[in-house]
Amino acid sequence: MAPEIDPQAVPPGMLDDAAIIEAGESGTAPPQQRWRHTIVLIGAASLILAMLADGLSVLGRHTGFAVTGSLEIVQICIVVISASSMLLATADRTHAAVHMLGQRLTPEAHRKMQRFAALVAAIVLAVLIVGSLKVSADLWHTAERTEVLGMPLRGFRLLQTGALAGMLLLFLATAFGPDRK
């Protein structure tokens, strides 16, 4: 039997991990937690791949063998890592924030300010999505690939645009949805 978890003592996002681990034994994790767990695993796998590629490249430079395209592998992994980490930070509301003004406001004014900030973030993301889609549309038929390994970039552009769209939806939920504790 797992010990009781005090939600007040656990940082945002960590409670979800504890519930995922607990549900892993019974196999009944809620969909939101399975989604989060999948995103964490994808980001972690990309981070490990990037570290392996870069580490082998450094080792190769010192021992006389070359790892062709290691920089391209790391760059592609960074797209996946950034997409997963931005989605998780937005979902958990753990982006870097300065609280100097919010602490001086009344709770109601603070909630309004948070909603306004979420709306501004959603507008910025919408502009980024439109720009990303325009670039993707312009390059869709060009068979854009990396220079050394020839990896197609179309899927990675769509992944990043999809992550931006996910963040946009999360910010809109914060701006217009019910208050979340």
N, C-alpha and C positions, 0 to 999 in steps of 0.2 A: 504494500500500500504506500503510495507516494505521500510525502508530508504536505500539509496545507500551505499554500503560497499566499502571503499577504500582498494584495495588489498594490498597496501604497508603498511598499518597500522595494518594489521591483521597477527598474527603468522601463519606459515604453519599448515594446518590441521583445523584451526579454521574457515577459509573461507568455507571449506567443510561443517562444522557443521551448519553454518548460511544458506548455500544453502539447506541443508537437511531440516532444520526447515521450511524454506520458501517453499520448494517443497512439504513438508508434507501437506500443506494446499491444494495444487492443485493435489498432488499425482503423480507428474511427475519428480521425482528425477532421474538423470542420473544413469546408472548401477554402475559406480565407486563409487558414493556417497552412493548408497544403500548397496554396499558391505562393505564400511567403516562403515556405520551406524550399519549394522548387526554385524560386528566384535566388535564394541564398546559395543553393547547391550549384546553380549555373554560374553565378558570379565567382564562387570559390574555385570551381574547376577552371574557369578562365584565368583567375589569378595564379593558380598553380602552374598552368600551361605557360603563362607569360614568364613566371620565375624560372621554370625549367629551360625555356628557350633562351632567355637572357643569360642564365647561369652556364648553360652549355656553350654559348657563344663566347663568354669571358674565358671559360676553361679552354676552349679551342684556341683562342688567341695566344694563350700562354703555353700551350702544348703542341701547337703546330697543325691543328685541323680546323677546318672552317665549317661553320653552321650556316649554310646558305639560307638567306631570308629570315633570319631570326628577328631582325628589326620589324619586318612586316608582320610576323606572327605576334609579336608584342603589341604592335599598334592595333591589330584586329582584336586581340584580347582586351585591350583597354576600352574599346567600344562596348564590348559585352559587360565588362566590369563596371563601367560608368553607367550604362543603362540599368543594370540591376541595382547598383547602390543608390542611384537617384530615385528609382521607384520605391525602394524600401525606406529611404529617408523621408520621402514625401508621405508614404502610407503611415509611417510611425510618427510623423511630425517631429523629426529629430534633425532638421536642417539647422545649420548654425544661425543663431539669432542673438540680437542684443536686446536686453530687457530693461534698459534704463528708463525708457518712457512708459512702457506697459506697467511697470510696478507702481508708478505714480498715479495711474488712472483708476477710476472706479471699475469694479468688475464688468459692469455693462459697457462702459466706454472701451475697456480692454477687449471685450468680445467683438465689438464693432470694428475696432482697429485690426484685429486678427482677420476678420472677414474681408475688410477692405484690402489688406495685404495679400490675402489669398486670391482675391479678384485681380489685383495688379499682376500677380505671378501668373495667373491663368491667361491674361491678355498677352504677356510677354511670351509665354509658351505657345500660344496660338500663332503669333508672328513667326516664331522659330519653326513651327510645324509647316506653315505655309511656305516659308523659304526652303525648308528641307524637301517638301513635296515638289516645289518648282525645280530645284536642282535635280531631284530624282527623275522627274519627267523629262528634263532636258537631256539627261545622260542615259535614259532607259535603253535606248537602242544602240548605244555605243559599245556595249560589251566591256565596260570599264573594269580593269583588272589591276592588281598590284604589279609593280615592275619586275620583281625578281621571281616570285613564285607563281604569278599569274592567277592569284585567287580572285574570284569575282567579288565586287564590292556592293552590288545591288542589294543583296540580302542584309548586309550590315547597315547600309543606309536606312533600309526599311525597319530594321530592329531599333535603331536609334530614334527614328521618327515615331515608332510605336511606343517606345518608352516615354517620349515627350508627350504623346497623346494620353498615355496612362496617367502621367503626372498632371496634365491639364484636367482630366476628369476628377482626380483626387483634390486638386485645388478648388475646382468648381463645387465639389461636395462640401468642402470646408467653407466656401463663401456663401453657399445658399442652403446647405443642409442643416439638420438639427445640431445643436451644440453637442460636442463629444468630449467626454472627460478624459 
